Amino acid sequence: MATTTVEQVEEKLKEFIDPYMESDLASAHCLKGTQVEGSKAIVDIELGFPHKGYQQELTDKLSALLTELDGIDDVQINVTSKIVVHAVQKGVQPIPGVKNIVAVASGKGGVGKSTTTVNLALALAADGARVAVLDADIYGPSMPRMLGISGKPESADGKSLEPMLNYGIQTMSIGFLIDDDTPMIWRGPMVTQALEQLFKDTRWKDVDYLVVDLPPGTGDVQLTLAQKIPVSGAVIVTTPQDIALLDARKGLKMFEKVNVPVLGVVENMSTHICSKCGHEERIFGEGGGQRMSDEENVALLGALPLDISIRQLADDGKPTVFAEPESRITELYVDIARKVAAKLALKARDYTNKFPKIVIKND
């Protein structure tokens, strides 16, 4: 029997292109160790994103690939995840208890941004990450309803707030602090101050990803986020129609100007499938998300259908990823969430805390 070397195993592994990182494992710095013991190959992989729902698929594909080698008939794949802090805008201080902040934005309202936010957060949690959601839509908070949470947050010291919890997701929203029918009649400075307090006065607990549901547009809230909050990356939600795409581009350009990387675009309401006859129709146009992806050189993370169950479940406080974990729609959300986390994993890490502080004293 031929003897297979470690080099041959590592070369063979390069044939596998991870669908989420769009790279082979070695190039993505995920290959941490390779051994060959007789006819057995042992491979250690450390992903930069949560992998609970992906581990079996990854293990099966790599095992099948390596058994193609002469001399290898047994494969052991060890997969772990390490979610690190990634670089943010210069001069912005980190938020205690939070590793990475991902902003979900849209150029205009009505494109399903909040529903996308909550389902992406639940999908990341289902894959094993510690996740929180901040509802930054001060004028129209929707997270309390969508996550099925009522009541007011507790405060142990009278200054900070304890995040509300449901479905394993930490959450904070101005909606927890006001009555449902109370309008927020605030000017810009009050809104931005309230947003900063929600971020910084909430006692977030060991969060890998804080997903922020931004209000539509490119106004005060978005600028505050870009200038004062450490954002690791942004996701733009749009529909295929031209008007939505025009506004989505503005949101994308805004993040580019303030040096926040755009991780990709989600095309929501891509197709409508009739609940009576099953007919599929692209009522908002076709290929808009792909055009934006091509023209702006950003990834198209995925396309979601216009489905009545998504709206009904969100209104009932039981989002799709939680209520229908085996559904095709949940599969789409999970796929998008993994792509978001994987693309963030490939971004520059934050080494600020790794360097010693240099203090110069005059004797």
Secondary structure, 3 states (H helix, E strand, C coil): CCCCCHHHHHHHHCCCEECCCCEECCCCCCEEEEEEECCEEEEEEEECCCCCCCHHHHHHHHHHHHCCCCCCCEEEEEEEECCCCECCCCCCCCCCCEEEEEEEECCCCCCCHHHHHHHHHHHHHHCCCCEEEEECCCCCCCHHHHCCCCCCCCCCCCCCECCEEECCEEEEEHHHCCCCCCCCCCCHHHHHHHHHHHHHCECCCCEEEEEEECCCCCCHHHHHHHHHCCCCEEEEEECCCHHHHHHHHHHHHHHHHCCCCEEEEEECCCCEECCCCCCEECCCCCCHHHHHHHHHCCCEEEECCECHHHHHHHHCCCCHHHHCCCCHHHHHHHHHHHHHHHHHHCCCECCHHHCCCCCCCCC
